[in-house]
């Protein structure tokens, strides 16, 4: 009970800290630096009298230049690897997905839907939320949280309150068993290193889940993202899940996802996610025996 109480207190402090970051985060105008004359610098003293009074024409549709980025819906990158890690201020992104079990023995016998979103409060602070489920609601997750930049477009910190229930393969092929419902605080440090415009390493969207009724779980993630052409991206990533930090052999699972996405415009993405429940299954079970396919549409709207 004492460890649970400490975990809950830590989770509350973490949420309050991230909330403070979101509230106090601010834009820093990055104006172009004009050369300061500081008086006479040898230029024409008599030059055109009206030259200094000319005002630069302002494009009203152009968003402010800030330390967080310079994107509006009109200028939002089609290439996924050129997009910022955090959603731009005043832009909201919503994703709707429909999934189906495509396992060998249980294909099309269970379904799921998902609705997830992200809103840019500032160029360096976003709110995230979502509802996901699979296998006819035997697996689900509801979450809401905040993500803030530690080093803009390189590494963030993310904390989200989550209520979830996992599903596990049953004794019969195509059968899934409901797990235990639990509440937790998910903590991650989303990281992306773009080695080339066409390839990047992505990691630590998740790192630790602080459970309210047990010890924390260790769940780091790692993947690779490719963008062979501007409108097409492919991402492969996996997550190591170790309940209660128990690193004993056989006490962990490794779910993995392959995602392909096509972006016909700045406002729209169309994609598919292929999820494997565990790429390190028990002996006698193949990793591709349990798989789930989700088709989704993702849209952005705002300024």
C-alpha positions in Angstrom: 0.0 0.0 0.0 2.9 2.3 0.8 4.5 1.8 -2.6 1.1 2.5 -4.3 0.7 5.7 -2.3 4.2 6.9 -3.3 3.5 6.0 -6.9 0.2 8.0 -6.9 1.9 11.0 -5.3 4.7 10.9 -7.9 2.2 10.7 -10.7 0.3 13.7 -9.4 3.5 15.8 -9.0 4.4 14.8 -12.6 1.1 15.9 -14.0 1.3 19.2 -12.1 4.8 19.8 -13.4 3.8 19.1 -17.0 0.8 21.3 -16.6 3.0 24.1 -15.4 5.2 23.7 -18.5 2.1 23.9 -20.7 0.8 27.0 -18.9 4.1 28.9 -18.8 5.5 27.8 -22.2 5.8 30.8 -24.4 6.7 31.8 -27.9 9.9 33.7 -28.5 9.7 36.0 -31.5 12.7 35.4 -33.9 12.8 38.6 -35.7 15.4 39.0 -38.5 18.3 41.0 -37.1 18.9 44.3 -38.9 22.4 45.7 -39.0 22.6 48.5 -36.4 24.3 51.6 -37.7 25.1 53.0 -34.4 25.6 56.3 -36.2 27.7 56.9 -39.2 29.2 53.8 -40.8 30.6 55.4 -43.9 27.4 55.1 -45.9 25.8 57.9 -47.9 24.8 60.6 -45.4 22.6 62.3 -47.9 20.9 59.2 -49.4 17.3 59.1 -50.3 15.4 60.8 -47.6 12.4 58.5 -47.9 14.4 55.3 -48.0 14.4 54.8 -44.2 10.7 55.4 -44.0 9.7 52.6 -46.4 7.7 49.9 -44.6 8.0 46.2 -45.5 4.7 44.8 -46.8 3.2 42.4 -44.3 1.5 39.2 -45.4 -1.6 38.9 -43.1 -1.8 35.1 -43.8 1.8 34.5 -42.6 2.0 33.2 -39.0 4.5 34.8 -36.6 8.1 33.6 -36.8 8.7 31.9 -33.5 11.2 29.6 -31.9 8.6 26.8 -32.4 8.2 26.8 -36.1 6.7 28.6 -39.0 3.8 26.5 -40.2 0.1 27.1 -40.9 -2.2 24.8 -42.7 -1.1 26.2 -46.0 2.6 25.6 -45.3 2.3 22.4 -43.2 4.8 19.9 -44.6 3.5 17.0 -46.7 6.7 15.1 -45.9 6.2 13.5 -42.5 9.8 13.8 -41.5 9.7 17.5 -42.1 6.8 18.0 -39.6 7.5 19.2 -36.1 7.3 16.7 -33.2 4.7 18.8 -31.6 1.5 20.1 -33.3 1.8 23.7 -34.3 -0.1 26.3 -32.2 -3.8 26.6 -33.0 -3.8 23.5 -35.3 -5.7 20.4 -34.3 -5.1 17.0 -35.7 -7.8 14.2 -35.5 -7.4 10.6 -36.5 -10.3 8.1 -37.0 -9.5 4.5 -37.5 -11.4 1.2 -38.0 -9.6 -2.1 -37.3 -10.1 -5.8 -37.8 -8.4 -8.9 -36.6 -6.6 -10.6 -39.5 -5.1 -13.5 -37.7 -5.0 -16.8 -39.5 -7.7 -18.5 -37.5 -9.7 -15.5 -36.3 -9.8 -13.2 -39.4 -12.7 -10.8 -39.4 -14.3 -12.2 -36.2 -13.4 -9.1 -34.1 -13.2 -5.4 -34.7 -12.2 -2.1 -33.2 -12.5 1.6 -33.7 -10.2 4.4 -32.5 -10.3 8.2 -32.2 -7.2 10.1 -31.4 -6.2 13.8 -31.5 -3.6 16.4 -30.8 -4.0 20.2 -30.4 -1.2 22.8 -30.4 -1.7 25.1 -27.4 1.7 26.7 -28.3 4.4 25.9 -30.8 6.2 24.0 -28.1 3.2 22.6 -26.1 0.5 20.2 -27.3 -2.4 18.4 -25.7 -3.0 14.8 -26.7 -6.1 12.6 -26.2 -7.6 9.4 -27.5 -9.7 6.3 -27.3 -8.6 3.0 -28.8 -10.0 -0.5 -28.8 -9.6 -3.9 -30.5 -10.9 -7.4 -30.4 -14.5 -6.4 -29.8 -13.6 -4.2 -26.8 -11.6 -6.9 -25.0 -8.7 -4.5 -25.4 -9.1 -0.7 -25.0 -7.4 2.5 -23.8 -8.5 6.0 -23.0 -5.9 8.7 -22.4 -5.3 12.4 -22.2 -2.2 14.3 -21.5 0.4 16.9 -22.5 3.6 17.0 -24.6 6.2 19.7 -24.3 9.4 20.3 -26.2 12.7 19.9 -24.3 14.8 20.6 -27.4 12.5 21.7 -30.2 12.0 19.1 -32.9 14.5 16.7 -31.3 13.2 15.5 -28.0 10.0 16.1 -26.0 8.6 15.1 -22.6 5.1 13.5 -22.6 2.8 12.6 -19.7 -0.7 11.2 -20.1 -3.3 9.8 -17.7 -4.5 6.4 -19.1 -7.2 3.9 -18.3 -6.6 0.7 -20.2 -7.2 -3.0 -20.5 -4.9 -5.3 -22.6 -6.0 -8.5 -24.4 -4.0 -11.7 -24.7 -4.3 -14.7 -27.1 -6.5 -17.4 -25.7 -6.2 -21.2 -25.7 -7.8 -21.5 -29.1 -6.6 -19.8 -32.3 -8.5 -16.6 -32.9 -9.6 -16.3 -29.3 -8.6 -13.4 -27.0 -8.8 -13.0 -23.3 -9.6 -9.8 -21.5 -6.9 -8.5 -19.1 -7.2 -6.4 -16.0 -8.4 -2.8 -16.2 -5.8 -0.4 -14.7 -5.1 3.3 -14.4 -1.7 4.7 -14.9 0.4 7.7 -15.8 2.4 7.1 -19.0 5.7 8.9 -19.2 7.8 9.2 -22.4 10.5 11.3 -24.0 9.6 11.3 -27.8 12.8 11.5 -29.7 13.5 11.8 -33.4 16.9 12.0 -35.2 16.6 12.7 -38.9 19.8 11.3 -40.4 18.6 12.1 -43.9 15.4 13.7 -45.3 14.3 10.1 -46.2 15.2 8.3 -42.9 15.0 8.9 -39.2 15.3 7.1 -35.8 12.3 7.5 -33.5 12.3 6.4 -29.9 10.8 6.7 -26.4 7.3 7.7 -27.2 6.8 5.6 -24.1 9.3 4.8 -21.4 7.5 4.1 -18.0 3.9 3.5 -16.9 3.3 4.4 -13.3 0.4 2.1 -12.3 -1.9 3.2 -9.5 -2.3 -0.3 -8.1 1.1 -1.9 -8.6 4.7 -1.2 -9.3 5.7 0.9 -12.4 6.1 -0.9 -15.7 9.0 -0.4 -18.0 7.9 0.0 -21.7 10.5 1.8 -23.9 9.9 2.0 -27.6 12.2 2.2 -30.6 11.7 2.4 -34.4 12.8 3.7 -37.8 10.9 6.0 -40.1 11.4 6.2 -43.8 10.1 8.8 -46.2 11.1 7.6 -49.7 9.0 10.3 -51.4 7.3 13.3 -49.9 3.8 11.9 -49.9 4.7 8.4 -48.6 6.1 7.4 -45.2 6.7 4.0 -43.6 7.3 3.5 -39.9 8.4 0.3 -38.1 8.6 0.4 -34.4 8.4 -2.0 -31.4 7.8 -1.6 -27.7 9.4 -3.6 -24.9 6.8 -4.2 -22.1 8.1 -5.3 -18.7 5.4 -5.4 -16.0 6.5 -4.3 -12.6 10.1 -3.8 -13.9 10.5 -7.6 -13.6 13.3 -8.3 -16.0 13.2 -12.1 -15.5 13.3 -14.1 -18.6 9.9 -14.7 -20.2 8.2 -11.9 -18.2 8.0 -9.4 -21.0 6.2 -9.0 -24.4 7.2 -7.1 -27.5 4.3 -5.7 -29.5 5.3 -4.2 -32.9 3.7 -2.0 -35.5 4.2 -1.4 -39.2 2.6 1.8 -40.5 2.3 3.1 -44.1 0.9 6.6 -44.7 0.0 8.6 -47.8 -0.4 12.4 -47.5 -2.2 13.9 -50.6 -2.2 17.4 -49.0 -1.2 19.4 -46.0 -4.6 18.7 -44.4 -5.1 15.0 -45.0 -3.3 11.7 -44.3 -4.5 8.2 -45.2 -2.9 5.2 -43.7 -2.8 1.6 -42.5 -1.3 0.1 -39.3 -0.4 -3.6 -39.0 0.0 -4.6 -35.3 1.6 -7.8 -34.0 0.6 -8.5 -30.4 4.0 -10.1 -29.5 7.0 -10.6 -31.7 8.6 -12.7 -29.0 5.8 -15.2 -28.3 6.0 -18.4 -26.2 7.5 -21.6 -27.8 5.2 -23.1 -30.3 3.6 -19.8 -31.3 4.6 -17.8 -34.3 4.8 -14.0 -33.9 2.6 -13.4 -36.9 -0.2 -15.7 -35.6 -1.9 -12.7 -33.8 -2.2 -9.6 -35.9 -4.6 -6.7 -36.2 -5.0 -4.3 -39.1 -6.3 -0.7 -38.7 -7.2 1.7 -41.6 -7.3 5.3 -40.7 -7.9 8.9 -41.9 -6.1 11.8 -40.3 -7.0 15.4 -40.8 -5.8 18.8 -39.6 -7.7 22.0 -39.2 -7.2 25.4 -37.6 -5.3 28.5 -38.6 
